[in-house]
Amino acid sequence: MEQSASFEAIVEVGTTGLVGTIEVQIQDNLSNTLYGPTALGIIESPAGSGFYQGTLTAPALIGQYSIIWSDDGTFSENHTFVDDLTVVAAGAGDALPPISPIGPGPGAVPGPCNAWTTAEEIAACCSAEVGSDIDLFDEVATSASRILYELSGRLFTGACDRTVRPCGTPTCGFQVLSRGHIVGWDGMQWEGTPCGCHHLSRVKLSGYPVREIVEVKIDGAVVPDTDYRLDEWRFLTRMDGGLWPTCQHLDLDDTEAGTFSVRYTYGQNPPQIGQAAARDLACELYKMCSGSACALPQGTTRVSRQGIVIEKLAFTAWAYTPATNRGRAPGWNTGIPTVDAFLSAYNRAGIMRRPAVWSPSSKARYARPVGP
């Protein structure tokens, strides 16, 4: 949440009819109350559900805070409900910083297009100042984002920017396989859909979901955005009754005659729990780099601190435990609660990437990307 911004907070108490009695406050890590306590504006929504919501104001300083609810207004131990609150710089909003791909060219190594957290969020989580460590905070933000992107099955890329140069392919007829099976190839032209009273001209864009069509150019001229629309978060559909070009001069820049290009953005941002997981994992990476005690196992299995003995799994047992590992329940066991919660919710089976289906008879070929 941004500094000093108003936001809606929700709590599930399980008891109905507490409007006027239930109160809420915001405290910092030193138990200083910065907002409330107050019962004003708190409603039960929907009525009779036991869920309560109120509009609160975030603290002015960046950092980690707690939202504390009390079902009877006493804030005693057995009558409180606590949520975490992270306050970021004003203007940050939901925007995530860009992340640079590793390799000789754009996208050379699969990875997210945006970091899942920011240096400011990591510093607040670690109770540290960004200061001269800005490069280290950026580095661990990138590392944590890449790790969770891979471990969650490559689902959340953030906002990626892509330019494609669509071109159709001629009909290929059919192919007889060695086993005698006949595979049909229906060819490819951008126009065509079995739905509706007449065919539409559509281009299939790779990357799902497509978020926004930034610009379409034909013969170097920008096509008005009223002449097309985005269908099914994937298809660029022409709306002016014309047809998209099925061929073009790919050896020319898209500013020249005889060319056709589409620039668009695609991909999903990680959910809030994923961003929190990246923040916490990055914080542990920062602690490890700065020589502080952290939650990441490094081969040590038994640690004693201030009279408390902590058992830690070896690094080889970190992360996902398959069902074939006898004696341990399958699932995510990183030791970082937010990371385990995120991965258990979004990649419980530990898959490496999202499932895909390929058919040789598919009529919709993806538009050709620009570059390597």
C-alpha positions as CSV (number, residue, x, y, z in Angstrom):
1,M,0.0,0.0,0.0
2,E,1.3,3.5,-0.9
3,Q,2.2,6.1,1.8
4,S,-0.8,7.9,3.3
5,A,-3.2,6.2,0.9
6,S,-6.7,5.1,1.8
7,F,-7.4,1.4,1.4
8,E,-10.1,-1.2,2.3
9,A,-9.2,-3.8,5.0
10,I,-11.3,-6.9,5.6
11,V,-11.3,-9.4,8.4
12,E,-13.2,-12.6,9.0
13,V,-14.3,-12.8,12.7
14,G,-17.0,-15.5,12.4
15,T,-19.4,-13.7,14.8
16,T,-22.2,-11.6,13.4
17,G,-23.7,-8.4,14.7
18,L,-20.5,-6.7,15.9
19,V,-20.9,-3.4,14.1
20,G,-20.2,-0.6,16.6
21,T,-18.3,-3.0,18.8
22,I,-15.5,-4.3,16.6
23,E,-12.5,-1.9,16.3
24,V,-9.3,-1.7,14.3
25,Q,-5.9,0.0,14.6
26,I,-2.6,0.1,12.8
27,Q,0.7,-0.4,14.8
28,D,4.4,-0.3,13.8
29,N,6.9,-2.9,14.8
30,L,7.5,-1.1,18.1
31,S,3.8,-1.4,19.1
32,N,3.2,2.3,18.5
33,T,-0.4,2.9,17.4
34,L,-0.4,5.1,14.2
35,Y,-4.1,4.7,13.3
36,G,-7.2,4.2,15.5
37,P,-8.4,2.4,17.4
38,T,-11.7,3.1,15.9
39,A,-15.1,1.5,15.2
40,L,-16.1,4.3,12.7
41,G,-17.0,3.2,9.2
42,I,-16.7,-0.5,9.9
43,I,-19.5,-2.5,8.4
44,E,-20.4,-6.2,8.1
45,S,-20.5,-7.2,4.5
46,P,-22.4,-9.1,3.5
47,A,-24.8,-8.8,6.4
48,G,-24.8,-11.8,8.7
49,S,-21.6,-13.2,7.2
50,G,-19.1,-12.5,10.0
51,F,-16.9,-10.5,7.5
52,Y,-16.1,-6.9,8.4
53,Q,-14.6,-4.2,6.4
54,G,-13.4,-0.7,6.9
55,T,-11.6,2.1,5.0
56,L,-8.2,2.8,6.7
57,T,-5.3,5.2,6.0
58,A,-1.8,3.9,5.5
59,P,1.0,5.4,7.6
60,A,3.1,8.1,6.0
61,L,6.4,6.3,6.4
62,I,7.6,3.3,4.3
63,G,7.9,0.1,6.3
64,Q,6.2,-3.0,7.8
65,Y,3.1,-2.6,10.0
66,S,0.3,-4.6,11.5
67,I,-3.5,-4.2,11.1
68,I,-5.0,-5.3,14.4
69,W,-8.7,-6.0,14.8
70,S,-10.5,-6.5,18.1
71,D,-14.0,-8.1,18.1
72,D,-14.9,-6.5,21.5
73,G,-12.7,-3.3,21.4
74,T,-10.4,-4.5,24.2
75,F,-7.5,-5.7,22.0
76,S,-6.9,-8.4,24.5
77,E,-4.9,-11.5,23.4
78,N,-7.9,-13.7,22.8
79,H,-10.0,-11.1,21.0
80,T,-7.6,-9.9,18.3
81,F,-7.0,-10.6,14.6
82,V,-3.8,-9.5,12.9
83,D,-2.9,-8.8,9.3
84,D,0.4,-7.6,7.8
85,L,0.6,-4.2,6.0
86,T,3.5,-3.2,3.8
87,V,3.7,0.6,3.0
88,V,5.6,1.5,-0.2
89,A,6.6,4.8,-1.8
90,A,3.8,7.0,-3.1
91,G,3.3,6.4,-6.8
92,A,4.6,2.8,-6.7
93,G,1.1,1.3,-6.8
94,D,1.0,-2.1,-8.4
95,A,3.9,-1.2,-10.8
96,L,6.7,-3.7,-10.7
97,P,10.3,-2.9,-11.7
98,P,11.6,-4.3,-15.0
99,I,13.9,-7.3,-14.9
100,S,16.7,-7.7,-17.5
101,P,16.9,-11.1,-19.2
102,I,20.2,-13.1,-18.9
103,G,21.9,-13.9,-22.2
104,P,23.0,-12.4,-25.5
105,G,19.6,-11.2,-26.6
106,P,16.0,-10.4,-25.4
107,G,14.5,-13.4,-23.7
108,A,17.6,-15.6,-24.2
109,V,16.9,-17.2,-20.8
110,P,13.2,-17.7,-19.7
111,G,12.3,-15.5,-16.9
112,P,9.8,-12.9,-15.6
113,C,9.7,-9.5,-17.4
114,N,9.3,-7.7,-14.1
115,A,10.7,-8.2,-10.6
116,W,8.1,-9.4,-8.1
117,T,9.2,-7.0,-5.4
118,T,11.1,-3.8,-4.9
119,A,14.2,-2.7,-3.1
120,E,12.1,-0.5,-0.7
121,E,9.8,-3.4,0.2
122,I,12.8,-5.7,0.9
123,A,14.5,-3.1,3.0
124,A,11.3,-2.5,5.0
125,C,10.9,-6.3,5.5
126,C,14.5,-6.6,6.7
127,S,14.3,-3.5,8.9
128,A,17.1,-2.0,6.9
129,E,17.8,1.2,5.0
130,V,18.3,1.0,1.2
131,G,21.1,3.5,1.2
132,S,24.3,2.4,-0.5
133,D,23.0,-1.2,-0.6
134,I,20.6,-0.3,-3.5
135,D,22.5,-2.5,-6.0
136,L,22.4,-5.5,-3.5
137,F,18.7,-5.0,-2.9
138,D,18.0,-4.9,-6.7
139,E,20.1,-8.0,-7.1
140,V,18.3,-10.1,-4.5
141,A,14.9,-8.8,-5.8
142,T,15.9,-10.2,-9.3
143,S,17.1,-13.5,-7.8
144,A,14.1,-14.1,-5.7
145,S,11.8,-13.2,-8.6
146,R,13.5,-15.7,-10.9
147,I,13.5,-18.4,-8.3
148,L,9.8,-18.1,-7.6
149,Y,9.0,-17.7,-11.3
150,E,10.6,-21.1,-12.0
151,L,9.3,-22.9,-8.8
152,S,5.7,-21.7,-9.5
153,G,5.7,-23.2,-13.0
154,R,6.5,-20.0,-15.0
155,L,2.9,-18.7,-14.5
156,F,3.5,-15.1,-13.7
157,T,5.7,-13.2,-16.1
158,G,4.6,-9.7,-15.3
159,A,4.0,-7.2,-18.1
160,C,6.1,-8.2,-21.1
161,D,6.4,-6.1,-24.3
162,R,6.5,-7.8,-27.7
163,T,6.5,-6.8,-31.3
164,V,5.5,-9.4,-34.0
165,R,5.5,-9.4,-37.8
166,P,2.6,-11.6,-38.8
167,C,2.7,-13.5,-42.1
168,G,0.5,-16.4,-43.4
169,T,1.8,-19.7,-44.7
170,P,0.5,-21.6,-47.8
171,T,-1.6,-24.7,-47.5
172,C,0.6,-27.8,-47.0
173,G,-2.0,-30.5,-47.8
174,F,-1.4,-33.6,-45.7
175,Q,1.4,-35.9,-44.5
176,V,1.4,-39.7,-44.4
177,L,3.4,-40.9,-41.3
178,S,5.4,-44.1,-41.2
179,R,2.7,-45.9,-39.3
180,G,0.1,-45.1,-42.0
181,H,-1.6,-42.3,-40.1
182,I,-2.6,-39.3,-42.2
183,V,-2.0,-35.9,-40.7
184,G,-3.9,-33.0,-42.3
185,W,-2.4,-29.6,-42.7
186,D,-5.1,-27.0,-43.3
187,G,-2.7,-24.2,-44.0
188,M,-2.8,-20.7,-42.5
189,Q,-4.4,-17.4,-43.4
190,W,-5.1,-14.7,-40.9
191,E,-8.8,-14.6,-41.8
192,G,-11.2,-17.3,-40.6
193,T,-13.3,-18.3,-37.6
194,P,-16.3,-20.6,-37.7
195,C,-18.3,-18.4,-35.3
196,G,-20.7,-15.7,-36.6
197,C,-22.3,-15.0,-40.0
198,H,-19.1,-14.3,-41.8
199,H,-15.4,-14.8,-41.4
200,L,-13.4,-12.3,-39.3
201,S,-9.8,-11.5,-40.0
202,R,-7.7,-12.4,-36.9
203,V,-4.1,-12.7,-35.9
204,K,-3.2,-15.1,-33.0
205,L,-0.7,-13.5,-30.6
206,S,1.7,-15.5,-28.4
207,G,1.9,-14.9,-24.7
208,Y,-1.2,-15.2,-22.5
209,P,-3.1,-13.2,-21.6
210,V,-2.5,-10.4,-24.0
211,R,-3.0,-7.3,-21.9
212,E,-3.0,-4.4,-24.4
213,I,-2.5,-3.8,-28.1
214,V,-0.1,-0.9,-28.1
215,E,0.3,-0.2,-31.8
216,V,-0.6,-1.8,-35.2
217,K,1.2,-0.7,-38.4
218,I,0.5,-1.5,-42.0
219,D,2.8,-0.1,-44.7
220,G,4.5,1.9,-42.0
221,A,1.3,3.8,-41.1
222,V,-0.3,3.4,-37.7
223,V,-3.8,1.7,-37.8
224,P,-6.5,3.5,-35.8
225,D,-7.4,1.5,-32.7
226,T,-11.0,1.7,-33.7
227,D,-10.3,-0.6,-36.6
228,Y,-9.4,-3.6,-34.4
229,R,-10.1,-5.2,-31.0
230,L,-8.6,-7.8,-28.7
231,D,-10.6,-11.1,-28.5
232,E,-10.2,-13.9,-25.9
233,W,-7.1,-12.2,-24.6
234,R,-5.2,-13.7,-27.6
235,F,-6.6,-12.7,-31.0
236,L,-6.1,-9.3,-32.8
237,T,-9.5,-9.0,-34.7
238,R,-10.0,-6.6,-37.5
239,M,-13.2,-4.5,-37.2
240,D,-13.3,-2.4,-40.4
241,G,-14.4,-5.2,-42.8
242,G,-10.9,-5.6,-44.2
243,L,-8.4,-8.4,-44.0
244,W,-5.0,-8.4,-42.3
245,P,-2.1,-8.8,-44.7
246,T,-1.1,-12.4,-45.2
247,C,2.4,-11.6,-46.5
248,Q,5.0,-8.9,-46.1
249,H,8.6,-8.0,-46.7
250,L,10.3,-9.2,-43.5
251,D,13.7,-7.8,-44.6
252,L,12.3,-4.3,-44.3
253,D,11.7,-2.2,-41.1
254,D,8.0,-1.9,-40.2
255,T,8.2,1.8,-41.1
256,E,8.4,0.8,-44.8
257,A,5.8,0.0,-47.4
258,G,4.8,-3.7,-47.7
259,T,5.2,-4.4,-44.0
260,F,2.8,-5.3,-41.1
261,S,3.6,-5.2,-37.4
262,V,1.9,-5.5,-34.0
263,R,3.2,-4.3,-30.7
264,Y,1.5,-5.5,-27.6
265,T,1.9,-6.4,-23.9
266,Y,1.1,-9.7,-22.3
267,G,1.5,-11.7,-19.1
268,Q,0.1,-11.8,-15.5
269,N,1.5,-10.1,-12.4
270,P,2.1,-12.4,-9.5
271,P,-0.7,-12.3,-6.9
272,Q,-0.2,-10.4,-3.7
273,I,0.9,-13.6,-1.8
274,G,3.5,-14.2,-4.6
275,Q,4.8,-10.6,-4.2
276,A,5.0,-11.1,-0.4
277,A,6.8,-14.4,-0.9
278,A,9.4,-12.7,-3.2
279,R,9.9,-9.9,-0.7
280,D,10.5,-12.4,2.2
281,L,12.8,-14.7,0.1
282,A,14.7,-11.6,-1.1
283,C,15.1,-10.5,2.5
284,E,16.6,-13.8,3.4
285,L,19.0,-13.6,0.4
286,Y,20.0,-10.1,1.5
287,K,20.7,-11.4,5.1
288,M,22.8,-14.2,3.7
289,C,24.8,-11.8,1.5
290,S,25.3,-9.4,4.4
291,G,26.4,-12.1,6.8
292,S,23.3,-12.0,9.0
293,A,21.4,-15.0,10.2
294,C,18.8,-16.1,7.7
295,A,16.2,-18.8,7.2
296,L,17.8,-20.4,4.2
297,P,19.5,-23.8,4.9
298,Q,23.1,-24.1,3.9
299,G,23.8,-27.7,5.1
300,T,23.6,-27.0,8.8
301,T,21.0,-29.1,10.5
302,R,21.1,-28.0,14.1
303,V,21.5,-24.4,15.4
304,S,21.5,-23.1,18.9
305,R,20.7,-19.4,19.5
306,Q,20.0,-17.9,22.9
307,G,19.2,-21.2,24.4
308,I,16.8,-22.2,21.7
309,V,17.7,-25.2,19.5
310,I,16.5,-25.0,15.9
311,E,16.5,-28.0,13.5
312,K,17.2,-27.0,9.9
313,L,16.9,-29.2,6.8
314,A,20.0,-29.7,4.6
315,F,19.9,-27.6,1.4
316,T,19.3,-30.8,-0.7
317,A,16.0,-31.2,1.1
318,W,14.9,-27.6,0.6
319,A,11.9,-26.6,-1.5
320,Y,9.7,-29.4,-2.9
321,T,9.3,-32.8,-1.4
322,P,7.9,-35.4,-3.9
323,A,5.3,-38.0,-2.9
324,T,7.9,-40.7,-3.4
325,N,10.1,-39.4,-0.6
326,R,9.0,-41.7,2.2
327,G,8.5,-40.4,5.7
328,R,7.7,-36.8,4.6
329,A,4.5,-35.4,3.3
330,P,4.7,-34.2,-0.3
331,G,4.7,-30.4,-0.8
332,W,6.7,-27.3,-0.4
333,N,9.0,-27.1,2.6
334,T,11.2,-24.0,2.2
335,G,10.8,-22.9,5.8
336,I,9.6,-19.4,4.7
337,P,5.8,-19.3,5.4
338,T,4.8,-16.9,2.6
339,V,6.9,-18.9,0.1
340,D,5.4,-22.2,1.1
341,A,1.8,-20.7,1.1
342,F,2.3,-19.2,-2.3
343,L,3.8,-22.3,-4.0
344,S,1.3,-24.7,-2.3
345,A,-1.6,-22.6,-3.6
346,Y,-0.3,-22.1,-7.1
347,N,1.9,-25.1,-7.9
348,R,0.9,-27.8,-5.4
349,A,2.1,-30.6,-7.7
350,G,5.5,-29.0,-8.3
351,I,5.2,-28.8,-12.1
352,M,8.1,-27.2,-14.0
353,R,5.8,-25.2,-16.4
354,R,2.2,-24.7,-17.3
355,P,0.7,-27.5,-19.4
356,A,0.5,-27.0,-23.2
357,V,-1.3,-28.7,-26.0
358,W,0.0,-28.9,-29.6
359,S,-1.9,-30.1,-32.6
360,P,-0.4,-30.4,-36.2
361,S,-3.8,-29.6,-37.7
362,S,-4.2,-26.3,-35.8
363,K,-5.5,-23.5,-38.0
364,A,-4.1,-20.7,-35.8
365,R,-0.4,-20.1,-36.1
366,Y,1.3,-17.6,-33.8
367,A,2.5,-14.4,-35.3
368,R,6.2,-14.3,-36.0
369,P,8.2,-12.5,-33.3
370,V,10.7,-9.8,-34.1
371,G,14.4,-10.5,-33.2
372,P,16.1,-13.7,-31.9
